[in-house]
Amino acid sequence: MDEPGIHQSFAEALRFPGYYGNNWDALVDCLDDLCAEVTGGRGIVGVIQAVDRFLDADHFPLLVSVLRQGAERANSSLDLDGFPLDRPAIAEHFVFEFRAFDPGRVGRLVEQPDLILTQGDGFVAAALDPAEWH
């Protein structure tokens, strides 16, 4: 699950256009632009399995933030300037599955100033901090 592999996996699974830039900004843009052809107009839940394999990778916290950014934009009916979009919001959520789950460790790894983390019995949830993103 190196960076090129992550980009390739998302591009293939979600049928990104051929001009996909294979970088983090392009991933946010393509997650925001998922069309009804890919989602069936109902939205998606992306399940990323065996996250333990790349939990210690330097890019893991960035991947979490990028997925939150893409989902936040797709889930909104407004553009970044607050104007209505010409498309409906498409629900996007991402779930990470672990073989061995340590919520404290995961929380420490993904903790960033732009995210709000919620931890409970058996889960860690990350949401964009509205003070940083809106």
One Martini backbone bead per residue (centre of mass of N, CA, C, O) as a GRO file, in nm:
protein
  134
    1MET     BB    1   0.062   0.060   0.025
    2ASP     BB    2   0.160   0.267  -0.159
    3GLU     BB    3   0.104   0.550  -0.320
    4PRO     BB    4   0.067   0.434  -0.608
    5GLY     BB    5  -0.129   0.205  -0.516
    6ILE     BB    6  -0.352   0.383  -0.409
    7HIS     BB    7  -0.414   0.534  -0.668
    8GLN     BB    8  -0.476   0.285  -0.840
    9SER     BB    9  -0.706   0.169  -0.670
   10PHE     BB   10  -0.899   0.411  -0.689
   11ALA     BB   11  -0.908   0.440  -0.997
   12GLU     BB   12  -1.027   0.156  -1.049
   13ALA     BB   13  -1.272   0.137  -0.848
   14LEU     BB   14  -1.379   0.453  -0.944
   15ARG     BB   15  -1.326   0.537  -1.237
   16PHE     BB   16  -1.118   0.726  -1.320
   17PRO     BB   17  -0.989   0.933  -1.516
   18GLY     BB   18  -0.716   0.944  -1.732
   19TYR     BB   19  -0.623   1.237  -1.594
   20TYR     BB   20  -0.531   1.136  -1.345
   21GLY     BB   21  -0.263   1.254  -1.122
   22ASN     BB   22  -0.156   1.077  -0.882
   23ASN     BB   23  -0.257   1.261  -0.632
   24TRP     BB   24  -0.394   1.406  -0.362
   25ASP     BB   25  -0.556   1.633  -0.503
   26ALA     BB   26  -0.683   1.447  -0.718
   27LEU     BB   27  -0.833   1.268  -0.520
   28VAL     BB   28  -1.020   1.478  -0.410
   29ASP     BB   29  -1.148   1.561  -0.679
   30CYS     BB   30  -1.257   1.275  -0.762
   31LEU     BB   31  -1.434   1.232  -0.513
   32ASP     BB   32  -1.610   1.485  -0.574
   33ASP     BB   33  -1.673   1.379  -0.897
   34LEU     BB   34  -1.856   1.161  -0.863
   35CYS     BB   35  -2.073   0.982  -1.049
   36ALA     BB   36  -2.359   0.808  -1.119
   37GLU     BB   37  -2.215   0.583  -1.274
   38VAL     BB   38  -2.058   0.489  -1.015
   39THR     BB   39  -2.292   0.530  -0.774
   40GLY     BB   40  -2.601   0.538  -0.871
   41GLY     BB   41  -2.680   0.805  -0.692
   42ARG     BB   42  -2.608   0.693  -0.373
   43GLY     BB   43  -2.325   0.640  -0.318
   44ILE     BB   44  -2.053   0.561  -0.079
   45VAL     BB   45  -1.855   0.285   0.062
   46GLY     BB   46  -1.530   0.260   0.165
   47VAL     BB   47  -1.330  -0.036   0.198
   48ILE     BB   48  -1.038  -0.080   0.393
   49GLN     BB   49  -0.825  -0.339   0.411
   50ALA     BB   50  -0.574  -0.416   0.610
   51VAL     BB   51  -0.431  -0.151   0.742
   52ASP     BB   52  -0.183  -0.266   0.892
   53ARG     BB   53   0.014  -0.267   0.640
   54PHE     BB   54   0.013   0.089   0.653
   55LEU     BB   55   0.014   0.238   0.934
   56ASP     BB   56   0.341   0.327   0.930
   57ALA     BB   57   0.312   0.509   0.711
   58ASP     BB   58   0.365   0.834   0.632
   59HIS     BB   59   0.078   0.855   0.456
   60PHE     BB   60  -0.161   0.783   0.642
   61PRO     BB   61  -0.262   1.058   0.757
   62LEU     BB   62  -0.311   1.180   0.475
   63LEU     BB   63  -0.522   0.983   0.376
   64VAL     BB   64  -0.735   1.051   0.584
   65SER     BB   65  -0.763   1.351   0.507
   66VAL     BB   66  -0.830   1.313   0.205
   67LEU     BB   67  -1.088   1.147   0.245
   68ARG     BB   68  -1.234   1.367   0.404
   69GLN     BB   69  -1.226   1.586   0.190
   70GLY     BB   70  -1.372   1.435  -0.038
   71ALA     BB   71  -1.629   1.371   0.125
   72GLU     BB   72  -1.708   1.655   0.206
   73ARG     BB   73  -1.745   1.761  -0.083
   74ALA     BB   74  -1.952   1.546  -0.180
   75ASN     BB   75  -2.161   1.602   0.067
   76SER     BB   76  -2.193   1.869  -0.079
   77SER     BB   77  -2.391   2.151  -0.230
   78LEU     BB   78  -2.120   2.314  -0.214
   79ASP     BB   79  -1.875   2.502  -0.274
   80LEU     BB   80  -1.585   2.652  -0.154
   81ASP     BB   81  -1.756   2.943  -0.174
   82GLY     BB   82  -2.082   2.868  -0.119
   83PHE     BB   83  -2.196   2.763  -0.381
   84PRO     BB   84  -2.404   2.612  -0.573
   85LEU     BB   85  -2.431   2.321  -0.721
   86ASP     BB   86  -2.495   2.120  -1.031
   87ARG     BB   87  -2.518   1.899  -0.799
   88PRO     BB   88  -2.563   1.655  -0.601
   89ALA     BB   89  -2.509   1.513  -0.327
   90ILE     BB   90  -2.261   1.260  -0.234
   91ALA     BB   91  -2.227   0.996  -0.048
   92GLU     BB   92  -1.929   0.963   0.162
   93HIS     BB   93  -1.743   0.681   0.292
   94PHE     BB   94  -1.485   0.553   0.522
   95VAL     BB   95  -1.346   0.226   0.596
   96PHE     BB   96  -1.138   0.074   0.836
   97GLU     BB   97  -0.971  -0.234   0.846
   98PHE     BB   98  -0.861  -0.459   1.103
   99ARG     BB   99  -0.696  -0.717   1.252
  100ALA     BB  100  -0.553  -0.518   1.465
  101PHE     BB  101  -0.699  -0.309   1.716
  102ASP     BB  102  -0.574   0.027   1.817
  103PRO     BB  103  -0.718   0.315   1.897
  104GLY     BB  104  -0.484   0.479   2.020
  105ARG     BB  105  -0.287   0.450   1.785
  106VAL     BB  106  -0.461   0.558   1.561
  107GLY     BB  107  -0.515   0.834   1.686
  108ARG     BB  108  -0.216   0.924   1.694
  109LEU     BB  109  -0.162   0.897   1.381
  110VAL     BB  110  -0.421   1.095   1.285
  111GLU     BB  111  -0.352   1.334   1.434
  112GLN     BB  112  -0.483   1.661   1.351
  113PRO     BB  113  -0.569   1.993   1.325
  114ASP     BB  114  -0.809   1.922   1.091
  115LEU     BB  115  -0.914   1.708   1.306
  116ILE     BB  116  -1.179   1.514   1.446
  117LEU     BB  117  -1.178   1.292   1.712
  118THR     BB  118  -1.342   0.973   1.774
  119GLN     BB  119  -1.370   0.754   2.053
  120GLY     BB  120  -1.437   0.403   2.099
  121ASP     BB  121  -1.564   0.095   2.106
  122GLY     BB  122  -1.395  -0.003   1.817
  123PHE     BB  123  -1.333   0.315   1.738
  124VAL     BB  124  -1.241   0.565   1.483
  125ALA     BB  125  -1.321   0.903   1.415
  126ALA     BB  126  -1.313   1.130   1.130
  127ALA     BB  127  -1.323   1.491   1.108
  128LEU     BB  128  -1.358   1.787   0.998
  129ASP     BB  129  -1.264   2.099   1.095
  130PRO     BB  130  -1.454   2.376   1.059
  131ALA     BB  131  -1.239   2.593   1.145
  132GLU     BB  132  -1.038   2.493   0.902
  133TRP     BB  133  -1.265   2.444   0.637
  134HIS     BB  134  -1.493   2.711   0.652
   0.00000   0.00000   0.00000
